[in-house]
Amino acid sequence: MSPNIRPATAADAAPIRDIYAPFVGETSVSFEEEPPDEAAMRRRIADTVDRLPWLVRDDGSVLGYACAHEHRGRGAYRWSVESSVYVREDARRAGVARGLYESLFAVLRRQGFRNVYAVTALPNPASTGFHEAMGFDPVGTFERVGYKHGEWRDVRWWHLSVGEYADDPDPPTTFADARREPWFDDAVATGEGSVDR
């Protein structure tokens, strides 16, 4: 199988969980305190993927994943999402996260979203540098907002604009509908050239 970025499926729940779990158990990158099991990860994918993208980088095994989450629940926020990207330890610093984010943002843009927000626990120089390199701007820091691994943690919010702010915008299309569009495969493939492996 040639390396590629593709939509995640329920069958990816186990490798996605395996990528994410060390960030929960061993670091303060995620503020979750217990890693989700495979069934919980499968539910997260299933509960989101009709509306918002989950993408994986797959070279015969899943190297990383990126996904979008609802940004708050009220209707006026529907043009904004939050994003996450996680990469397997042995695949880091090879462009996997960049490629996944490039593809994710291309899909979100074509769906009609305008804003992507990211949240990073501090200190995290790698994530800070990565989000700056991806074009995000810092919009605020919540000081000592979470307590994990025996320390109070700050959280920084980031913003990236991915679309035009038209008057009277159409609501974003769902990910399920986007998958039937002629542009979909090209949008998903956007970030493939950024990956070194």
C-alpha positions as CSV (number, residue, x, y, z in Angstrom):
1,M,0.0,0.0,0.0
2,S,1.4,3.4,-0.9
3,P,1.4,6.1,1.9
4,N,-1.7,8.2,1.9
5,I,-4.1,10.4,3.9
6,R,-7.6,9.1,4.0
7,P,-10.8,9.4,6.0
8,A,-10.8,7.4,9.2
9,T,-13.1,4.4,9.7
10,A,-14.3,2.5,12.7
11,A,-11.5,0.0,12.0
12,D,-9.0,2.7,12.8
13,A,-10.2,3.1,16.4
14,A,-7.6,0.8,17.9
15,P,-4.5,2.4,16.3
16,I,-5.9,5.9,16.9
17,R,-6.4,5.0,20.5
18,D,-2.8,3.6,20.7
19,I,-1.5,6.9,19.3
20,Y,-3.5,9.0,21.7
21,A,-3.2,7.1,24.9
22,P,0.4,8.0,25.7
23,F,-0.5,11.7,25.4
24,V,-3.1,11.2,28.1
25,G,-1.2,8.9,30.4
26,E,2.3,10.2,30.2
27,T,2.0,13.9,29.4
28,S,-0.1,17.0,30.0
29,V,-0.7,17.6,26.3
30,S,-4.2,16.2,26.8
31,F,-6.2,17.2,29.9
32,E,-8.0,13.8,29.9
33,E,-6.8,11.8,32.8
34,E,-7.6,8.3,31.7
35,P,-7.0,7.1,28.1
36,P,-10.1,6.1,26.3
37,D,-10.4,2.4,25.3
38,E,-11.0,1.2,21.8
39,A,-14.8,1.2,22.1
40,A,-14.8,4.8,23.4
41,M,-12.6,5.9,20.5
42,R,-14.8,4.2,18.0
43,R,-17.8,6.1,19.5
44,R,-15.9,9.4,19.2
45,I,-15.3,8.8,15.6
46,A,-18.9,7.6,14.9
47,D,-20.4,10.5,16.8
48,T,-18.5,13.1,14.8
49,V,-17.7,11.8,11.3
50,D,-21.1,12.4,9.7
51,R,-20.5,16.2,10.2
52,L,-16.8,16.7,10.7
53,P,-13.7,15.1,9.3
54,W,-11.4,12.5,10.9
55,L,-8.4,11.8,8.7
56,V,-5.5,9.3,9.1
57,R,-2.1,9.0,7.5
58,D,-1.8,5.4,6.5
59,D,1.3,3.7,5.1
60,G,0.1,0.2,5.9
61,S,-0.4,1.2,9.5
62,V,-1.8,4.4,10.9
63,L,1.0,6.9,11.6
64,G,-1.2,9.8,12.9
65,Y,-4.6,11.3,12.8
66,A,-6.3,14.7,12.6
67,C,-9.8,15.6,13.4
68,A,-12.2,18.5,13.8
69,H,-14.6,18.9,16.8
70,E,-17.6,21.1,17.3
71,H,-16.7,24.5,18.6
72,R,-19.3,25.0,21.3
73,G,-22.9,23.9,20.7
74,R,-24.8,27.0,19.8
75,G,-25.9,27.6,16.2
76,A,-24.1,30.8,15.6
77,Y,-20.8,29.0,16.1
78,R,-21.5,26.5,13.3
79,W,-18.8,28.0,10.9
80,S,-16.1,27.3,13.5
81,V,-14.4,24.1,14.6
82,E,-11.6,23.0,16.9
83,S,-8.8,20.8,15.6
84,S,-6.6,18.1,17.0
85,V,-3.6,16.2,15.5
86,Y,-1.6,13.4,17.0
87,V,1.3,11.4,15.6
88,R,2.7,8.0,16.5
89,E,6.1,8.4,18.3
90,D,8.2,6.7,15.7
91,A,6.6,8.9,12.9
92,R,7.2,12.3,14.4
93,R,9.2,15.1,12.7
94,A,8.5,13.6,9.3
95,G,5.8,16.0,8.2
96,V,2.9,13.7,9.2
97,A,1.2,16.3,11.4
98,R,1.7,19.0,8.8
99,G,0.3,16.9,6.0
100,L,-2.7,15.8,8.1
101,Y,-3.5,19.4,9.0
102,E,-3.1,20.6,5.4
103,S,-5.6,18.0,4.3
104,L,-7.9,18.7,7.2
105,F,-8.0,22.4,6.5
106,A,-8.5,21.9,2.8
107,V,-11.6,19.7,3.5
108,L,-12.9,22.1,6.2
109,R,-12.5,25.0,3.7
110,R,-14.4,23.2,1.0
111,Q,-17.1,22.3,3.5
112,G,-17.6,26.0,4.2
113,F,-16.1,26.4,7.6
114,R,-14.3,29.8,8.3
115,N,-12.5,29.3,11.6
116,V,-10.3,26.6,13.1
117,Y,-9.3,26.9,16.8
118,A,-6.6,24.8,18.5
119,V,-5.9,24.4,22.2
120,T,-2.5,23.6,23.5
121,A,-1.4,23.0,27.1
122,L,1.7,24.9,28.1
123,P,4.6,24.6,28.2
124,N,4.8,22.8,24.9
125,P,7.4,24.3,22.6
126,A,6.9,21.7,19.9
127,S,3.2,22.3,19.6
128,T,3.6,26.1,19.9
129,G,6.1,26.1,17.1
130,F,4.0,23.8,15.0
131,H,0.9,25.9,15.3
132,E,2.8,29.0,14.5
133,A,4.3,27.3,11.4
134,M,0.8,26.3,10.3
135,G,-0.3,29.9,10.4
136,F,-2.3,29.9,13.6
137,D,-2.3,33.1,15.7
138,P,-2.5,33.0,19.5
139,V,-5.7,34.5,20.8
140,G,-5.4,34.0,24.5
141,T,-4.0,32.1,27.4
142,F,-6.0,30.7,30.3
143,E,-3.6,30.6,33.2
144,R,-3.6,27.7,35.7
145,V,-6.8,26.4,34.2
146,G,-6.1,22.7,34.6
147,Y,-4.3,20.5,37.1
148,K,-2.5,17.4,35.9
149,H,0.6,15.4,37.0
150,G,0.9,17.5,40.1
151,E,1.1,20.9,38.5
152,W,-1.3,23.7,37.5
153,R,-1.3,24.1,33.7
154,D,-1.9,27.0,31.3
155,V,-3.7,26.6,28.1
156,R,-3.3,28.7,25.0
157,W,-6.0,29.1,22.3
158,W,-5.0,29.5,18.7
159,H,-7.0,30.7,15.6
160,L,-6.6,30.0,11.9
161,S,-8.9,31.5,9.3
162,V,-9.7,29.0,6.5
163,G,-12.4,30.8,4.6
164,E,-13.9,34.1,3.5
165,Y,-16.2,36.0,5.8
166,A,-19.1,36.6,3.4
167,D,-22.3,38.3,4.4
168,D,-25.2,35.8,4.8
169,P,-23.0,32.6,4.5
170,D,-24.4,29.2,3.6
171,P,-24.1,26.8,6.5
172,P,-21.2,24.3,6.2
173,T,-21.9,21.1,4.4
174,T,-21.6,17.9,6.4
175,F,-18.6,15.6,6.0
176,A,-20.9,12.8,4.9
177,D,-22.1,15.1,2.0
178,A,-18.6,16.3,1.3
179,R,-17.4,12.8,0.7
180,R,-19.7,12.7,-2.4
181,E,-18.4,15.9,-3.9
182,P,-16.0,15.7,-6.9
183,W,-13.4,17.9,-5.0
184,F,-13.2,15.6,-2.0
185,D,-10.4,13.2,-3.0
186,D,-8.1,16.1,-4.1
187,A,-8.8,18.0,-0.8
188,V,-8.0,14.9,1.3
189,A,-4.8,14.4,-0.7
190,T,-3.7,18.1,-0.2
191,G,-1.1,17.3,2.5
192,E,0.4,14.1,1.1
193,G,3.4,15.9,-0.4
194,S,4.4,17.3,3.1
195,V,5.1,13.8,4.5
196,D,8.7,12.6,4.3
197,R,7.9,8.9,4.6
